[in-house]
């Protein structure tokens, strides 16, 4: 393990063991000191497609054609935009989601898991009669994943309100060559827009095609995306180049951590990755963004925002399922107390996370590791 790294803990245990959901966890409000009368009702607004994710873990190798593979673990959870929504809610942000839900049992399960299980506001969402929920099957092995998805075209009027609700921030996934009108509308109301982007299947990699970037406060691509969009051969140089188009650029570097630049303050920050035993990387990028948004809204220094983002993403890959793997403050607190108790930890690395001390009271200390993913759909509430 590199000397600068802080170790995580291998997930271990029975991956089908049921534990308490986020609604039973003690909550921290990271924005408590900033809240005032007249604030927007929501901290973060999201819109997008919710999938039902079915995740198989414990595969030794990729499935082999013509054979049957048995997985040692399985979990089900809301996926797609639900990964981001759950990650934000578990970090204590008041989260509102606009999405279409199928009127099948999958859609009912996802709605219930998000609204009742995570406390996410689904007022802008709706159930669509006759539309079945999109489904993704994810197979995790060797620290990677292979996914198979199925779904029909979403309804033409899938929620993305022309007048999104007032919120401190919104997270948008930019699509090359296409504007999303709600982004400009939200920005005009003072909502701070944080954006990521998917792979450009057109191969153009033209920043001019990301027209909504002009409305964004922060852009969070991975290293390959950042270098392709800027023509740079170095991720750090790409981050600096991106600040010509957006105030804050954050480039994720995979196993090497992340690098960020804030054009307005002149700050730069680099945080190494935390060494963990990865079980399932599903949703880790969404969890990273959620951590960065949380630290930004709380007014933290750039390095602390980046450190929280990297930490929450690292904790998430030790669990399976995108939305249900997102850590809350209980998991963060348990991790922080655990790593401080190990004599082998590098003191300099520990100091990087000292900003957690005033955030996490003693009553949030819980056993580590924790398990939350549900293996199937249809258990009664008392299961």
C-alpha positions as CSV (number, residue, x, y, z in Angstrom):
1,X,0.0,0.0,0.0
2,X,1.4,3.5,-0.8
3,X,2.7,5.3,2.3
4,X,0.3,8.2,1.7
5,X,-2.8,6.0,1.5
6,X,-5.3,5.5,4.3
7,X,-6.6,1.9,4.3
8,X,-10.2,1.0,4.0
9,X,-11.6,-2.3,5.4
10,X,-12.5,-5.2,3.2
11,X,-16.3,-5.5,3.2
12,X,-16.4,-9.1,4.4
13,X,-19.4,-10.9,5.9
14,X,-22.5,-12.1,4.2
15,X,-23.5,-9.8,1.3
16,X,-27.1,-10.7,1.7
17,X,-27.3,-9.7,5.3
18,X,-30.0,-7.1,5.9
19,X,-29.1,-4.1,8.0
20,X,-30.9,-0.8,8.9
21,X,-31.7,1.6,6.0
22,X,-30.7,5.2,6.0
23,X,-33.9,6.4,7.6
24,X,-32.8,4.7,10.8
25,X,-29.4,6.4,10.9
26,X,-28.5,9.4,13.0
27,X,-28.3,12.4,10.7
28,X,-25.9,15.3,10.5
29,X,-26.9,18.5,8.7
30,X,-23.7,19.8,7.1
31,X,-25.5,23.1,6.2
32,X,-27.0,23.7,9.6
33,X,-24.9,26.8,10.3
34,X,-25.9,28.3,7.0
35,X,-29.6,27.8,7.0
36,X,-31.8,30.9,7.3
37,X,-35.4,31.9,6.7
38,X,-36.1,32.4,3.0
39,X,-33.7,29.7,1.9
40,X,-34.8,27.5,-1.0
41,X,-36.8,24.5,0.2
42,X,-34.3,22.1,-1.4
43,X,-30.5,21.8,-1.2
44,X,-30.2,19.8,-4.4
45,X,-32.5,19.2,-7.4
46,X,-32.0,16.3,-9.8
47,X,-33.8,14.9,-12.9
48,X,-33.1,11.8,-14.9
49,X,-34.0,8.1,-15.4
50,X,-34.4,5.7,-12.5
51,X,-33.4,2.1,-13.2
52,X,-33.9,-1.0,-11.1
53,X,-30.4,-2.3,-10.5
54,X,-29.8,-6.0,-9.9
55,X,-26.2,-6.6,-8.9
56,X,-24.4,-9.9,-8.7
57,X,-21.2,-10.1,-6.7
58,X,-18.7,-12.7,-5.7
59,X,-18.0,-13.8,-9.3
60,X,-14.4,-15.1,-9.6
61,X,-14.2,-14.3,-13.4
62,X,-16.4,-12.9,-16.1
63,X,-19.2,-15.2,-17.3
64,X,-18.0,-17.7,-19.9
65,X,-20.1,-18.3,-23.0
66,X,-22.1,-21.5,-22.9
67,X,-21.7,-22.0,-19.1
68,X,-23.6,-21.1,-16.0
69,X,-22.0,-18.9,-13.3
70,X,-23.1,-18.7,-9.7
71,X,-22.7,-15.5,-7.8
72,X,-22.0,-15.6,-4.0
73,X,-23.9,-12.3,-3.5
74,X,-26.8,-10.4,-4.9
75,X,-28.5,-7.1,-4.3
76,X,-31.3,-5.0,-5.7
77,X,-31.6,-1.2,-5.5
78,X,-32.8,1.9,-7.4
79,X,-30.2,2.9,-9.9
80,X,-29.5,5.5,-12.6
81,X,-30.1,9.0,-11.2
82,X,-31.2,7.4,-7.9
83,X,-27.6,6.7,-7.2
84,X,-26.9,10.4,-7.0
85,X,-30.1,11.2,-5.1
86,X,-29.5,8.7,-2.4
87,X,-25.9,9.7,-2.0
88,X,-26.9,13.4,-1.5
89,X,-29.7,12.5,0.9
90,X,-27.5,10.3,3.0
91,X,-25.0,13.1,3.4
92,X,-27.9,15.2,5.0
93,X,-28.9,17.3,2.0
94,X,-32.5,18.0,1.3
95,X,-32.9,16.4,-2.1
96,X,-35.7,16.7,-4.7
97,X,-35.9,14.3,-7.7
98,X,-38.0,14.6,-10.9
99,X,-38.2,11.2,-12.6
100,X,-40.7,8.9,-14.3
101,X,-41.5,5.6,-12.6
102,X,-43.1,2.6,-14.2
103,X,-46.3,1.4,-12.7
104,X,-44.9,-2.2,-12.2
105,X,-43.6,-3.7,-9.0
106,X,-40.1,-2.5,-9.9
107,X,-41.3,1.1,-10.1
108,X,-43.2,0.8,-6.9
109,X,-40.2,-0.6,-5.1
110,X,-37.9,2.1,-6.4
111,X,-40.4,4.9,-5.4
112,X,-40.8,3.4,-1.9
113,X,-37.0,3.0,-1.4
114,X,-36.3,6.6,-2.4
115,X,-39.3,8.4,-0.8
116,X,-39.7,6.4,2.4
117,X,-36.3,4.8,2.7
118,X,-34.2,7.8,1.9
119,X,-36.5,10.8,2.5
120,X,-36.1,12.1,-1.0
121,X,-38.8,14.5,-2.3
122,X,-40.5,12.9,-5.3
123,X,-43.2,15.7,-5.7
124,X,-41.9,16.5,-9.2
125,X,-41.9,12.8,-10.2
126,X,-44.8,10.7,-11.5
127,X,-45.8,7.2,-12.2
128,X,-46.4,6.4,-15.9
129,X,-49.2,3.9,-16.6
130,X,-48.2,1.1,-18.9
131,X,-44.5,1.9,-18.8
132,X,-42.2,-0.7,-17.3
133,X,-39.2,0.3,-15.3
134,X,-35.8,0.2,-17.0
135,X,-33.6,-2.6,-15.6
136,X,-29.8,-3.0,-15.4
137,X,-28.1,-6.3,-14.4
138,X,-24.6,-5.6,-13.2
139,X,-21.9,-8.3,-12.6
140,X,-19.0,-7.3,-10.4
141,X,-15.7,-9.2,-10.6
142,X,-12.0,-8.4,-10.3
143,X,-12.8,-4.8,-9.2
144,X,-14.7,-4.2,-12.5
145,X,-18.3,-4.5,-13.6
146,X,-20.2,-5.7,-16.7
147,X,-23.7,-4.4,-17.2
148,X,-26.7,-5.4,-19.3
149,X,-29.6,-2.9,-19.5
150,X,-33.1,-3.1,-20.9
151,X,-35.8,-0.4,-21.2
152,X,-38.3,1.1,-23.5
153,X,-38.1,4.7,-24.6
154,X,-39.1,7.0,-21.7
155,X,-42.3,9.0,-22.0
156,X,-41.9,12.1,-24.1
157,X,-43.0,14.2,-21.2
158,X,-40.7,12.5,-18.7
159,X,-40.2,15.0,-15.9
160,X,-37.7,17.7,-16.4
161,X,-39.9,20.7,-15.4
162,X,-39.7,23.9,-17.4
163,X,-39.7,25.6,-14.0
164,X,-37.5,23.4,-11.7
165,X,-38.1,24.0,-8.0
166,X,-35.9,26.5,-6.2
167,X,-32.8,24.8,-4.9
168,X,-29.3,25.7,-3.7
169,X,-27.8,23.4,-6.3
170,X,-28.6,21.0,-9.1
171,X,-26.6,18.2,-10.6
172,X,-26.8,17.8,-14.4
173,X,-25.4,15.2,-16.7
174,X,-24.5,17.0,-19.9
175,X,-25.2,15.5,-23.3
176,X,-22.9,16.5,-26.2
177,X,-24.8,18.5,-28.8
178,X,-28.0,18.9,-26.8
179,X,-29.2,21.6,-24.4
180,X,-31.4,20.9,-21.4
181,X,-33.6,24.0,-21.0
182,X,-34.1,23.4,-17.2
183,X,-30.4,24.0,-16.6
184,X,-30.4,27.6,-17.8
185,X,-33.8,28.2,-16.0
186,X,-32.4,26.9,-12.7
187,X,-29.2,28.9,-13.1
188,X,-31.1,32.1,-13.7
189,X,-32.8,31.5,-10.3
190,X,-29.5,31.3,-8.6
191,X,-29.2,27.6,-8.4
192,X,-25.5,26.4,-8.6
193,X,-25.1,23.8,-11.3
194,X,-22.7,20.9,-10.9
195,X,-22.2,18.9,-14.1
196,X,-20.7,15.6,-15.2
197,X,-20.7,14.1,-18.6
198,X,-20.8,10.6,-20.2
199,X,-18.6,9.2,-23.0
200,X,-19.0,11.1,-26.2
201,X,-20.1,8.4,-28.7
202,X,-19.8,10.8,-31.6
203,X,-16.1,11.0,-31.1
204,X,-16.1,14.8,-31.5
205,X,-15.0,15.7,-28.0
206,X,-15.9,19.3,-28.7
207,X,-16.4,21.5,-25.6
208,X,-18.6,23.8,-27.8
209,X,-21.0,20.9,-27.9
210,X,-21.5,21.1,-24.1
211,X,-23.5,24.3,-24.5
212,X,-24.9,24.1,-21.0
213,X,-21.4,24.3,-19.5
214,X,-21.8,28.1,-19.6
215,X,-24.4,27.8,-16.8
216,X,-22.3,25.5,-14.6
217,X,-20.2,26.3,-11.5
218,X,-18.3,23.1,-11.5
219,X,-17.5,20.4,-14.1
220,X,-16.4,16.9,-12.9
221,X,-15.2,14.6,-15.8
222,X,-12.8,11.7,-15.4
223,X,-9.2,12.0,-16.6
224,X,-9.8,10.5,-20.0
225,X,-12.8,12.7,-20.7
226,X,-11.0,15.8,-19.5
227,X,-8.0,15.2,-21.7
228,X,-10.1,14.4,-24.8
229,X,-12.2,17.5,-24.4
230,X,-9.1,19.8,-24.0
231,X,-6.6,18.0,-26.2
232,X,-4.2,17.8,-23.2
233,X,-1.9,14.9,-22.5
234,X,-1.9,15.4,-18.8
235,X,-5.0,15.3,-16.5
236,X,-3.8,18.3,-14.4
237,X,-3.2,20.4,-17.5
238,X,-6.7,19.4,-18.7
239,X,-8.2,20.6,-15.4
240,X,-6.5,24.0,-15.8
241,X,-7.7,24.2,-19.4
242,X,-11.3,23.5,-18.4
243,X,-11.3,26.5,-16.1
244,X,-11.4,28.7,-19.2
245,X,-15.0,27.4,-19.6
246,X,-16.2,26.8,-16.0
247,X,-15.1,28.2,-12.7
248,X,-14.3,24.9,-11.0
249,X,-12.8,21.9,-12.7
250,X,-12.5,18.5,-10.9
251,X,-10.8,15.7,-12.7
252,X,-11.0,12.2,-11.2
253,X,-7.8,10.1,-11.6
254,X,-9.1,6.6,-10.7
255,X,-6.6,4.9,-8.4
256,X,-4.5,8.0,-8.2
257,X,-7.3,10.1,-6.6
258,X,-8.5,13.5,-7.9
259,X,-7.3,16.9,-8.9
260,X,-9.2,20.2,-8.8
261,X,-8.8,23.8,-9.8
262,X,-10.9,26.8,-8.7
263,X,-10.3,29.7,-11.1
264,X,-12.0,32.3,-8.9
265,X,-9.9,31.7,-5.8
266,X,-6.7,30.4,-7.5
267,X,-6.9,27.2,-5.3
268,X,-5.7,23.9,-6.5
269,X,-6.0,20.6,-4.7
270,X,-4.9,17.0,-5.1
271,X,-6.1,14.2,-2.9
272,X,-4.8,10.7,-3.3
273,X,-7.2,7.7,-3.4
274,X,-8.0,5.7,-0.3
275,X,-6.8,2.1,-0.6
276,X,-9.8,-0.2,-0.3
277,X,-10.9,-3.7,-1.3
278,X,-13.4,-3.0,-4.0
279,X,-16.6,-5.1,-4.1
280,X,-18.6,-3.2,-6.6
281,X,-17.8,0.1,-8.3
282,X,-21.4,0.8,-9.4
283,X,-22.4,4.4,-8.6
284,X,-18.9,5.4,-7.2
285,X,-18.8,8.4,-9.6
286,X,-22.2,9.6,-8.5
287,X,-21.2,9.3,-4.8
288,X,-18.0,11.3,-5.6
289,X,-20.0,14.1,-7.1
290,X,-22.4,14.1,-4.1
291,X,-19.5,14.5,-1.7
292,X,-18.1,17.4,-3.6
293,X,-21.5,19.1,-3.8
294,X,-22.0,18.7,-0.1
295,X,-18.6,20.2,0.8
296,X,-19.1,23.1,-1.7
297,X,-22.5,24.0,-0.3
298,X,-21.1,23.9,3.2
299,X,-18.4,26.4,2.2
300,X,-15.4,24.2,2.8
301,X,-11.9,24.7,1.3
302,X,-11.3,23.0,-2.1
303,X,-9.0,20.3,-0.6
304,X,-11.6,19.3,2.0
305,X,-14.3,19.1,-0.6
306,X,-12.1,16.9,-2.7
307,X,-11.2,14.7,0.3
308,X,-14.8,14.1,1.3
309,X,-15.7,13.3,-2.3
310,X,-12.9,10.7,-2.5
311,X,-13.7,9.2,0.9
312,X,-17.4,8.7,0.2
313,X,-16.6,7.2,-3.2
314,X,-14.1,4.8,-1.6
315,X,-16.5,3.7,1.1
316,X,-19.2,3.1,-1.5
317,X,-17.2,0.6,-3.6
318,X,-16.9,-1.7,-0.5
319,X,-20.7,-2.3,-0.7
320,X,-22.7,-3.5,-3.6
321,X,-25.5,-1.6,-5.4
322,X,-25.2,2.0,-6.6
323,X,-27.7,3.9,-4.4
324,X,-27.7,1.5,-1.4
325,X,-23.9,1.6,-1.2
326,X,-23.7,5.3,-0.7
327,X,-22.3,6.0,2.8
328,X,-24.0,8.2,5.3
329,X,-22.4,10.0,8.2
330,X,-22.6,6.8,10.4
331,X,-20.3,5.0,7.9
332,X,-18.0,8.0,7.6
333,X,-17.8,8.3,11.4
334,X,-17.1,4.6,11.8
335,X,-14.4,4.7,9.2
336,X,-12.7,7.8,10.7
337,X,-12.6,6.2,14.2
338,X,-11.4,3.0,12.8
339,X,-8.4,4.4,10.8
340,X,-7.4,6.6,13.7
341,X,-7.1,3.5,15.9
342,X,-4.6,1.8,13.6
343,X,-1.0,2.2,14.5
344,X,0.1,1.7,10.9
345,X,-1.6,4.8,9.6
346,X,0.5,7.7,8.3
347,X,0.0,10.7,10.5
348,X,0.2,13.1,7.5
349,X,-2.6,11.1,5.8
350,X,-4.7,11.3,8.9
351,X,-4.3,15.1,9.1
352,X,-5.8,15.3,5.6
353,X,-9.2,14.1,7.1
354,X,-9.0,16.1,10.4
355,X,-11.8,18.3,9.1
356,X,-14.2,15.4,10.0
357,X,-13.6,15.7,13.7
358,X,-16.0,18.6,14.5
359,X,-18.6,17.0,12.2
360,X,-19.0,13.6,13.7
361,X,-20.2,13.3,17.3
362,X,-19.5,10.2,19.4
363,X,-23.0,8.9,19.1
364,X,-22.5,8.2,15.4
365,X,-19.9,5.5,16.1
366,X,-21.2,2.2,14.8
367,X,-19.8,-1.2,13.9
368,X,-17.7,-1.4,10.8
369,X,-18.3,-2.6,8.1
370,X,-22.0,-2.0,7.6
371,X,-24.4,-3.8,5.2
372,X,-27.5,-2.4,3.7
373,X,-28.2,-3.9,0.2
374,X,-31.4,-5.9,-0.1
375,X,-31.0,-9.2,-1.9
376,X,-34.5,-9.3,-3.4
377,X,-37.8,-7.4,-4.0
378,X,-40.9,-8.1,-2.1
379,X,-39.9,-8.6,1.5
380,X,-42.4,-7.3,4.0
381,X,-41.4,-4.2,6.0
382,X,-40.6,-6.3,9.1
383,X,-38.3,-8.7,7.3
